[in-house]
Structures are given as C-alpha cells and as structure tokens.
Amino acid sequence: MEVRNGACLEMGEDPIVQGVEFVVQLHASSVDTIQGPCTQVKLAVHYVEGFFVGNAHKSRQCIFDSHVRSSIATSKDICTSLLQFVSATEAVRQPKLSRRAKRKKQESSWLCGNHSLPWSLVCKQGLRKAKQFKDQKKLKIGLVGFGNYGQFLAETMVKQGHTVLAHSRSDYSAIGRKMRVHFFRDADDFCEEHPEVIVLCTSILSTEGVLQALPLQRLRRNTLFVDVLSVKEFPKNLLLQVLPTEFDVLCTHPMFGPQSGRGSWRNLPFVYDRVRIGKGTRDQRCEKFLDIFCSEGCRMVEMSCEEHDRHAASSQFITHTVGRVLCKLGLNSTPINTKGYETLLDLVENTGGDSFDLYYGLFMYNINATEELDRLELAFDSVKKQLFSQLHNVLRSQLFERVSTEEIIPAPIRTVENTAVVSTQLAKSKQTASILDVENYSESLNSTSHK
C-alpha cells in the first residue's frame, strides 16, 4: 500500500480499470482522502500520469458522476467519456495560450508538484498507458497441432488478445482465418515467426516425432516450451532430452477439454510443473502464460509430474476405461432414467468423443496404468464372486429345504402297478449313482470270476 497526497488505497483485481476509476473518483471528490477497494495510487499514476487532489466544482462533479456511471465498464470508456466533456469545459475555463506556452506551463506545474494537468491530457495519457500495459501482458503463442484441442485453446487465447500462431500436418488455413489465428503449413516458416511460447497440442503417440521434426535452430534460444498432454513424466523426460538447455520447459495438464470445458473454465483444475524456468523476464513470461488459465477461473494446482501420473492413473485412466466399457454395452436413454444413470450416460458421452489414441496413450505412457487396470479387474472379479456366492447360498438353502420336505412324505405302497413308475423316477433322479453302481458291480463280478 502506498500513500501520496493524502490518498490511501488497497490493491484491486483489475489495475487498469481501477486505476482510472480511482483518478476519476479522486478528482470528482470533495475530500482530500479516499479509502476503498480500488487500486493504489502508484497504479493510478502509472496509467494516467497524474491526478488531482482537492475540491472540485459542483457542476463538474455532477458531470463526472454521470459519465462514470454510464461508462464504468472499461478504462477506455471512462477515459473517452472524460475526454469528451473535459475538453469542452477547459476550452471555456482556460485562457487562450499558444501551444508552446501550454506545454511549458504543464511541464512546470507537474515538475513542481502542483498536479494540475488538464484532464484532456490526463485522459490521453491514461489511454496510452493502459494500452501499453495491456500490450506488455500479451504473448506471441505458437500452437503445434491445431486439431480439436488446439482450436479449443486458441479460442480463449485469441479472446484474451494474445497473438496466436499455429502449425499442423493437416491444412487448417480456413479455420485459422475464421478464428484470427495465423496458420503455417511449413514448420520453418512457423518457427521463423519467433513465438515466445510453443505449446505442444499433439497426441501422446505423435509427440516425440513432431518435436524432433521441428527446426529448433530457427527459434529464439530462450523460447518457452509447454506441453498439455494427459501424462506428464513422458513429456518431461522427452523435452529435457531433446531441447537445448537454454529453452524453458513448463509441463501442464488442463484437466478439461472441448466437452467438459465448454462454456466456462471456472473451477476446473489446471495442473502445472515448472520443470526448467529461467529468472527475470523468463519467469514473468511463464507467469503470463499461466495467467491465461488463472484469469478464466481455473483452479491452479502446482504438482510434480510424477505425482500427477500417480493420481491420473487412479482417476483419469479409470474414468476413460469405465466410460469405454459402458460405451461397448451400447447404453441408451430410457423414459425412466435415474440421476445415476444420467451420470453414466454423460460419462459415455465425454469419453466416447476422445480418440482411442488418447486412451492408448494414457495406458502406454503412464507407468501406473497397468497396476490400476489389474486392480480394476480384481475388483470386478471380487464383486462377481460376492454376487454368485450369495446366489449359491440361496440355491443351497432352497435345495436342502426341499429334501427335508421329501423325507417327511411316507413311502408309497409297493404294488405291481406302481413299481415300474417308481423305478423309472428313481432311475431318472439317480442316473449318475446308477452308472457308478453298475461299474462297481461289473468290477466285482470280474474279480469273482478270476478267483
């Protein structure tokens, strides 16, 4: 927190908007001290090159209030509104001076500490400073792989004002023009544009081949390489092995895609690991890239690649496995769907849209996936065993209850008429025992004849 000329303010979320809001509020106020959740004075000075402290004319205060309320959305709107009416009011109030005399008076008053710059100049400088600040936060990002996921990320990056380049084996020129993305079919042309950040949006299986095919010598030596693969140990080792030591490496995993991240990224997890990041401006560049996801409301989770793969095997891989098994069952919606069944249908929809290469990559390039698959199989066998064991107990109970009932029934009277019927029933019910008895009897006959 900083204090200057009796003004005391705290840090805010949007320094550009709040910086200009503070200057407007301070100039329009009738008191010398303003306290609130706006940006501190340092930011206000940085963006608008000065501010006024002191009483303002009542008429001018009303004009400020009306314009600020109607144009509070962005700093540009505020400055533009101020410029529209301040220029007219100052033309009446200010004496007629030559351009040179005006400039000399403004410079002398500012250097002497008398902050009485004309508001028209303040607004112009505020716009310029705000634009410079925004430009400093923008990155030149190159996407290697411009399929569904690459386009999904590019949409948000372009919306935030970043310059986005793209390179892919397939021709996405038309889609690139529509999305305001500069698409390059040739890898050399792509690298010669010198993007600050290279984002690998390829499949897990093709990452190694794509990385080795890039003309790394055409990139700047401090380029930041970022991967967004669903496994982390494999790309980490690959990037450290292939890339020169001057390149920065950031391993990330946005744990959402075009389906789950459709509409908003708020509260969706974004995992990252600063594998190799330089200091100074290189660290600031890394923060700017992470801010792309942080500003969209993602839940930022810093985690090592090894720990990520352990958790992903027991969550993401199992989710995809169960989803694909349910997809093989051909589940369909019914008129009596329960909430649980709707959840299963959503799981099938989310996982069924992903390619099998992605699922195979989750299995092949995560050392923990095999163990989780074995555990899943054992768990399924355990459930089956428990189910059939319970069924076996029920059948045994019914069987022995029937036998006990038959023992209570008295034996039938042996007559000539029913002897054949009883013999037939006994033969049918004891076929196995009869066969064994016959074999034993024939063996006894053979032993007796030998004697």
C-alpha positions as CSV (number, residue, x, y, z in Angstrom):
1,M,0.0,0.0,0.0
2,E,1.2,3.5,-0.8
3,V,0.2,6.9,0.4
4,R,0.5,10.0,-1.7
5,N,-1.1,13.5,-1.2
6,G,-3.4,12.1,1.5
7,A,-4.9,9.3,-0.8
8,C,-4.8,5.8,0.5
9,L,-6.0,2.8,-1.5
10,E,-5.6,-1.0,-1.5
11,M,-4.7,-3.4,-4.3
12,G,-7.6,-4.4,-6.6
13,E,-8.2,-7.2,-9.1
14,D,-8.2,-5.1,-12.3
15,P,-5.4,-2.5,-12.1
16,I,-6.2,-0.8,-15.4
17,V,-9.9,-0.2,-14.8
18,Q,-9.5,0.6,-11.1
19,G,-6.5,2.9,-11.7
20,V,-8.6,5.1,-13.9
21,E,-11.6,4.8,-11.7
22,F,-9.5,6.0,-8.8
23,V,-8.3,9.1,-10.6
24,V,-11.9,9.9,-11.7
25,Q,-13.2,9.4,-8.2
26,L,-10.4,11.4,-6.6
27,H,-10.9,14.3,-8.9
28,A,-14.6,14.3,-8.5
29,S,-14.5,14.0,-4.7
30,S,-14.8,16.9,-2.4
31,V,-12.4,15.4,0.2
32,D,-8.6,15.0,0.2
33,T,-8.6,11.4,1.3
34,I,-10.3,8.5,-0.4
35,Q,-10.2,4.9,1.0
36,G,-11.7,1.9,-0.7
37,P,-11.0,-1.3,-2.6
38,C,-9.6,0.5,-5.7
39,T,-6.1,0.4,-7.0
40,Q,-3.3,2.1,-5.0
41,V,-2.0,5.5,-6.0
42,K,1.0,4.1,-7.7
43,L,-1.1,2.3,-10.3
44,A,-3.2,5.4,-10.9
45,V,-0.1,7.5,-11.5
46,H,1.3,4.8,-13.8
47,Y,-1.8,4.6,-16.0
48,V,-3.0,8.2,-16.2
49,E,0.2,10.2,-15.4
50,G,-1.2,12.2,-12.6
51,F,-4.2,13.0,-10.5
52,F,-5.9,15.9,-8.7
53,V,-6.4,16.3,-5.0
54,G,-8.8,19.0,-3.8
55,N,-12.2,20.3,-4.1
56,A,-14.0,20.2,-7.4
57,H,-16.7,22.4,-8.7
58,K,-20.2,21.0,-8.0
59,S,-21.2,21.3,-11.7
60,R,-18.1,19.4,-12.8
61,Q,-18.6,16.8,-10.0
62,C,-22.1,16.1,-11.4
63,I,-20.7,15.7,-14.9
64,F,-18.1,13.2,-13.6
65,D,-20.7,11.2,-11.8
66,S,-23.0,10.9,-14.8
67,H,-20.2,9.9,-17.2
68,V,-18.6,7.4,-14.8
69,R,-21.9,5.7,-14.0
70,S,-22.6,5.3,-17.7
71,S,-19.1,4.2,-18.8
72,I,-17.8,2.2,-15.9
73,A,-17.2,-1.0,-17.9
74,T,-13.6,-0.4,-19.2
75,S,-10.8,2.1,-18.7
76,K,-11.1,3.1,-22.3
77,D,-14.8,4.0,-22.0
78,I,-14.0,6.1,-18.9
79,C,-11.2,8.0,-20.4
80,T,-13.1,8.6,-23.6
81,S,-16.1,9.9,-21.7
82,L,-13.8,12.2,-19.7
83,L,-12.1,13.4,-22.9
84,Q,-15.5,14.3,-24.5
85,F,-16.7,16.7,-21.8
86,V,-13.4,17.9,-20.2
87,S,-12.1,19.3,-23.5
88,A,-15.2,21.4,-23.9
89,T,-15.2,22.7,-20.3
90,E,-11.5,23.5,-20.3
91,A,-11.9,25.4,-23.6
92,V,-14.2,27.8,-21.8
93,R,-12.3,27.9,-18.5
94,Q,-8.7,28.0,-19.7
95,P,-7.2,31.3,-21.2
96,K,-6.1,31.3,-24.7
97,L,-2.5,30.3,-24.9
98,S,-0.2,29.2,-27.6
99,R,0.7,25.5,-27.9
100,R,4.2,26.1,-26.7
101,A,3.1,28.2,-23.7
102,K,0.6,25.5,-22.8
103,R,3.2,22.7,-22.9
104,K,5.7,24.8,-20.9
105,K,3.1,25.6,-18.2
106,Q,2.0,21.9,-18.0
107,E,5.6,20.7,-17.6
108,S,6.5,23.3,-15.0
109,S,3.3,22.6,-12.9
110,W,3.9,18.9,-12.9
111,L,7.6,19.1,-12.1
112,C,6.9,21.5,-9.2
113,G,4.5,19.0,-7.7
114,N,1.3,21.0,-8.5
115,H,-0.7,18.2,-10.1
116,S,-2.9,20.4,-12.2
117,L,-2.5,18.8,-15.6
118,P,-5.5,19.4,-18.0
119,W,-7.9,16.4,-17.9
120,S,-7.8,16.2,-21.6
121,L,-4.1,15.4,-21.4
122,V,-4.6,13.1,-18.5
123,C,-7.2,11.1,-20.4
124,K,-5.0,10.8,-23.5
125,Q,-2.0,9.6,-21.4
126,G,-4.2,7.3,-19.5
127,L,-5.4,5.6,-22.7
128,R,-1.8,5.3,-23.9
129,K,-0.5,3.9,-20.6
130,A,-3.4,1.5,-20.4
131,K,-2.7,0.2,-23.9
132,Q,1.0,-0.1,-23.2
133,F,0.2,-2.1,-20.0
134,K,-2.1,-4.4,-21.9
135,D,0.4,-5.0,-24.7
136,Q,3.0,-5.9,-22.1
137,K,0.8,-8.7,-20.8
138,K,0.2,-10.2,-24.3
139,L,2.2,-13.1,-25.6
140,K,3.0,-14.5,-29.0
141,I,2.0,-18.1,-28.7
142,G,2.7,-20.9,-31.3
143,L,0.4,-24.0,-31.2
144,V,2.0,-27.1,-32.6
145,G,-1.0,-29.3,-33.5
146,F,-4.2,-27.5,-34.5
147,G,-6.8,-30.2,-34.1
148,N,-9.8,-30.1,-31.8
149,Y,-7.8,-29.4,-28.6
150,G,-5.6,-26.9,-30.3
151,Q,-8.5,-25.0,-31.6
152,F,-10.2,-25.2,-28.2
153,L,-7.2,-23.5,-26.5
154,A,-6.7,-21.0,-29.3
155,E,-10.3,-19.7,-29.0
156,T,-9.6,-18.4,-25.4
157,M,-6.1,-17.2,-26.2
158,V,-7.4,-15.0,-29.1
159,K,-10.2,-13.7,-27.0
160,Q,-7.7,-12.5,-24.4
161,G,-5.8,-10.6,-27.0
162,H,-2.8,-12.8,-27.5
163,T,-1.2,-13.3,-30.9
164,V,-1.7,-17.0,-31.8
165,L,0.2,-18.9,-34.5
166,A,-0.5,-22.5,-35.4
167,H,1.2,-25.3,-37.3
168,S,-0.1,-28.7,-38.1
169,R,0.3,-31.5,-40.7
170,S,-3.3,-31.0,-41.9
171,D,-4.4,-27.8,-43.6
172,Y,-6.4,-25.7,-41.2
173,S,-5.9,-22.4,-43.1
174,A,-9.6,-21.7,-43.4
175,I,-10.3,-22.4,-39.7
176,G,-7.3,-20.3,-38.8
177,R,-8.6,-17.3,-40.7
178,K,-12.0,-17.6,-39.2
179,M,-10.5,-17.8,-35.6
180,R,-8.0,-15.0,-36.3
181,V,-5.1,-17.4,-36.0
182,H,-2.1,-17.3,-38.3
183,F,-1.7,-20.8,-39.7
184,F,1.5,-22.1,-41.2
185,R,1.8,-25.4,-43.1
186,D,5.6,-25.2,-43.2
187,A,7.4,-25.7,-39.9
188,D,10.3,-23.4,-40.9
189,D,8.0,-20.5,-41.6
190,F,6.3,-21.2,-38.3
191,C,9.5,-21.1,-36.3
192,E,10.8,-18.0,-38.1
193,E,8.0,-16.0,-36.6
194,H,9.8,-16.5,-33.3
195,P,6.9,-17.2,-31.0
196,E,7.6,-16.6,-27.3
197,V,5.8,-19.8,-26.3
198,I,5.5,-23.1,-28.1
199,V,2.5,-25.2,-26.9
200,L,2.5,-28.9,-28.0
201,C,-1.1,-29.8,-28.6
202,T,-0.3,-33.1,-30.4
203,S,-1.4,-36.6,-29.4
204,I,0.7,-38.5,-26.9
205,L,1.7,-41.1,-29.5
206,S,3.0,-38.5,-32.0
207,T,4.6,-36.0,-29.6
208,E,8.1,-37.4,-30.0
209,G,8.1,-37.4,-33.8
210,V,6.6,-33.9,-34.0
211,L,9.1,-32.5,-31.6
212,Q,12.1,-33.9,-33.3
213,A,10.8,-32.7,-36.7
214,L,10.7,-29.0,-35.5
215,P,13.6,-26.8,-36.7
216,L,14.6,-25.7,-33.3
217,Q,17.6,-23.8,-34.6
218,R,15.2,-21.2,-36.1
219,L,13.7,-20.4,-32.7
220,R,15.0,-18.0,-30.1
221,R,17.2,-19.6,-27.5
222,N,15.0,-18.6,-24.6
223,T,11.8,-20.0,-26.1
224,L,9.3,-21.4,-23.6
225,F,8.0,-24.9,-24.4
226,V,4.7,-26.0,-22.9
227,D,3.0,-29.4,-23.2
228,V,-0.6,-30.1,-22.5
229,L,-0.6,-33.9,-22.6
230,S,-2.6,-36.1,-20.3
231,V,0.6,-37.8,-19.0
232,K,3.5,-35.8,-17.5
233,E,6.6,-37.9,-16.8
234,F,6.9,-38.9,-20.5
235,P,6.8,-35.4,-22.0
236,K,9.0,-34.1,-19.2
237,N,11.8,-36.5,-19.9
238,L,11.4,-36.1,-23.7
239,L,11.6,-32.3,-23.5
240,L,14.6,-32.3,-21.3
241,Q,16.3,-34.8,-23.6
242,V,15.5,-33.2,-27.0
243,L,15.5,-29.4,-26.2
244,P,18.7,-27.4,-25.7
245,T,19.4,-26.3,-22.2
246,E,18.6,-22.7,-23.0
247,F,15.0,-23.4,-23.6
248,D,12.5,-23.2,-20.8
249,V,10.2,-26.1,-20.0
250,L,6.7,-26.0,-18.4
251,C,4.7,-29.2,-18.2
252,T,0.9,-28.6,-17.8
253,H,-2.3,-30.5,-17.9
254,P,-5.6,-28.7,-18.3
255,M,-7.8,-31.4,-16.9
256,F,-10.7,-30.5,-19.2
257,G,-11.4,-30.5,-22.9
258,P,-13.9,-29.3,-25.5
259,Q,-16.7,-31.2,-23.8
260,S,-16.1,-30.7,-20.1
261,G,-14.8,-27.1,-20.6
262,R,-17.5,-25.9,-22.9
263,G,-18.8,-22.6,-21.9
264,S,-16.6,-21.9,-18.9
265,W,-13.3,-23.0,-17.3
266,R,-14.3,-21.8,-13.8
267,N,-13.2,-24.1,-11.0
268,L,-11.7,-26.6,-13.5
269,P,-8.3,-28.0,-12.4
270,F,-5.2,-26.9,-14.2
271,V,-2.0,-28.8,-13.2
272,Y,1.4,-27.5,-13.9
273,D,5.1,-28.1,-13.1
274,R,7.9,-25.6,-13.6
275,V,10.4,-28.1,-14.9
276,R,13.0,-25.6,-16.1
277,I,12.2,-21.8,-15.9
278,G,14.8,-19.1,-16.1
279,K,14.8,-16.0,-13.9
280,G,13.8,-12.4,-14.6
281,T,11.8,-11.8,-17.8
282,R,11.6,-15.6,-18.5
283,D,9.9,-16.2,-15.2
284,Q,7.5,-13.3,-15.9
285,R,6.7,-14.9,-19.3
286,C,5.8,-18.1,-17.6
287,E,3.5,-16.2,-15.2
288,K,1.8,-14.5,-18.2
289,F,1.1,-17.9,-19.8
290,L,-0.3,-19.3,-16.5
291,D,-2.4,-16.2,-16.2
292,I,-4.3,-17.3,-19.4
293,F,-5.9,-20.1,-17.3
294,C,-5.9,-18.3,-14.0
295,S,-7.9,-15.4,-15.4
296,E,-10.5,-17.8,-16.7
297,G,-11.2,-19.0,-13.2
298,C,-9.2,-22.3,-13.4
299,R,-8.2,-24.0,-10.1
300,M,-4.4,-23.8,-10.4
301,V,-2.6,-26.8,-8.9
302,E,1.2,-26.9,-8.9
303,M,2.3,-30.6,-8.7
304,S,5.3,-32.6,-9.8
305,C,5.0,-34.7,-12.9
306,E,5.5,-38.0,-11.0
307,E,2.8,-37.2,-8.5
308,H,0.4,-36.2,-11.3
309,D,0.8,-39.5,-13.1
310,R,0.1,-41.4,-9.9
311,H,-3.2,-39.5,-9.4
312,A,-4.1,-39.5,-13.0
313,A,-3.8,-43.3,-13.3
314,S,-6.4,-43.8,-10.5
315,S,-8.7,-41.1,-11.8
316,Q,-8.4,-40.2,-15.4
317,F,-7.4,-43.6,-16.8
318,I,-10.0,-45.4,-14.7
319,T,-12.6,-42.9,-15.9
320,H,-11.8,-43.5,-19.5
321,T,-11.7,-47.3,-19.1
322,V,-15.1,-47.4,-17.4
323,G,-16.5,-45.0,-20.0
324,R,-15.3,-47.2,-22.9
325,V,-16.6,-50.3,-21.3
326,L,-20.1,-48.7,-20.9
327,C,-19.8,-47.5,-24.5
328,K,-19.4,-51.1,-25.6
329,L,-22.6,-52.0,-23.8
330,G,-24.5,-49.6,-26.0
331,L,-26.3,-47.8,-23.2
332,N,-29.3,-45.7,-24.4
333,S,-31.6,-43.2,-22.6
334,T,-34.9,-44.6,-21.3
335,P,-38.1,-42.9,-20.2
336,I,-37.3,-43.7,-16.5
337,N,-33.7,-42.6,-16.3
338,T,-32.4,-42.1,-12.7
339,K,-29.8,-39.5,-11.8
340,G,-27.2,-42.2,-11.5
341,Y,-28.0,-43.5,-15.0
342,E,-27.9,-40.0,-16.4
343,T,-24.4,-39.6,-14.9
344,L,-23.3,-42.8,-16.7
345,L,-24.7,-41.5,-20.0
346,D,-22.7,-38.3,-19.5
347,L,-19.6,-40.3,-18.8
348,V,-20.1,-42.3,-22.1
349,E,-20.6,-39.1,-24.0
350,N,-17.5,-37.4,-22.5
351,T,-15.1,-40.3,-23.0
352,G,-16.6,-41.6,-26.3
353,G,-15.7,-38.4,-28.1
354,D,-12.0,-38.9,-27.4
355,S,-9.9,-40.9,-29.8
356,F,-8.6,-44.3,-29.0
357,D,-5.0,-43.0,-29.4
358,L,-5.6,-40.8,-26.4
359,Y,-6.8,-43.7,-24.3
360,Y,-4.0,-45.9,-25.5
361,G,-1.5,-43.1,-24.7
362,L,-2.9,-42.9,-21.1
363,F,-2.2,-46.6,-20.8
364,M,1.1,-46.9,-22.7
365,Y,2.9,-43.8,-21.3
366,N,1.8,-43.9,-17.7
367,I,3.7,-46.5,-15.7
368,N,1.0,-46.7,-13.1
369,A,-1.8,-47.5,-15.6
370,T,-1.1,-51.3,-15.7
371,E,-1.4,-51.6,-12.0
372,E,-4.7,-49.7,-12.0
373,L,-6.0,-51.9,-14.7
374,D,-5.2,-55.0,-12.7
375,R,-6.8,-53.6,-9.6
376,L,-9.9,-52.8,-11.7
377,E,-10.1,-56.4,-12.9
378,L,-9.6,-57.8,-9.4
379,A,-12.3,-55.5,-8.1
380,F,-14.7,-56.7,-10.8
381,D,-13.9,-60.4,-10.1
382,S,-14.4,-59.7,-6.4
383,V,-17.9,-58.3,-7.0
384,K,-18.8,-61.2,-9.2
385,K,-17.6,-63.7,-6.6
386,Q,-19.6,-62.0,-3.9
387,L,-22.7,-61.9,-6.1
388,F,-22.5,-65.6,-7.1
389,S,-21.6,-66.7,-3.6
390,Q,-24.8,-65.1,-2.4
391,L,-26.8,-66.7,-5.2
392,H,-25.2,-70.1,-4.3
393,N,-26.2,-69.8,-0.7
394,V,-29.8,-69.1,-1.7
395,L,-29.9,-72.1,-4.1
396,R,-28.4,-74.5,-1.5
397,S,-30.9,-73.3,1.1
398,Q,-33.8,-74.0,-1.3
399,L,-32.4,-77.4,-2.3
400,F,-32.0,-78.6,1.3
401,E,-35.4,-77.3,2.3
402,R,-37.0,-79.4,-0.5
403,V,-35.0,-82.6,0.5
404,S,-36.2,-82.2,4.1
405,T,-39.8,-82.0,3.0
406,E,-39.5,-85.1,0.8
407,E,-38.2,-87.1,3.8
408,I,-41.4,-86.4,5.8
409,I,-43.6,-87.8,3.0
410,P,-44.4,-91.6,3.7
411,A,-43.2,-94.2,1.2
412,P,-45.8,-95.4,-1.4
413,I,-47.3,-98.8,-1.2
414,R,-45.4,-101.2,-3.5
415,T,-47.8,-102.7,-5.9
416,V,-47.4,-104.3,-9.3
417,E,-48.9,-101.2,-11.0
418,N,-46.7,-98.5,-9.5
419,T,-43.4,-100.5,-9.2
420,A,-42.4,-99.6,-12.8
421,V,-43.3,-95.9,-12.3
422,V,-41.2,-95.6,-9.0
423,S,-38.3,-97.5,-10.6
424,T,-38.4,-95.1,-13.6
425,Q,-38.4,-92.0,-11.3
426,L,-35.6,-93.3,-9.2
427,A,-33.6,-94.1,-12.4
428,K,-34.1,-90.5,-13.7
429,S,-33.1,-88.9,-10.4
430,K,-30.1,-91.1,-9.7
431,Q,-28.6,-91.6,-13.1
432,T,-25.1,-90.8,-12.0
433,A,-25.3,-93.0,-9.0
434,S,-26.7,-95.9,-11.0
435,I,-23.9,-95.7,-13.5
436,L,-21.4,-95.8,-10.7
437,D,-23.2,-98.8,-9.1
438,V,-23.2,-100.7,-12.4
439,E,-19.5,-100.1,-12.9
440,N,-18.7,-101.2,-9.3
441,Y,-20.9,-104.3,-9.8
442,S,-19.2,-105.3,-13.0
443,E,-15.8,-104.9,-11.4
444,S,-16.9,-107.1,-8.5
445,L,-18.1,-109.8,-11.0
446,N,-14.8,-109.7,-12.8
447,S,-12.8,-110.1,-9.6
448,T,-15.0,-113.0,-8.5
449,S,-14.6,-114.9,-11.9
450,H,-10.9,-114.5,-11.6
451,K,-10.9,-116.1,-8.3
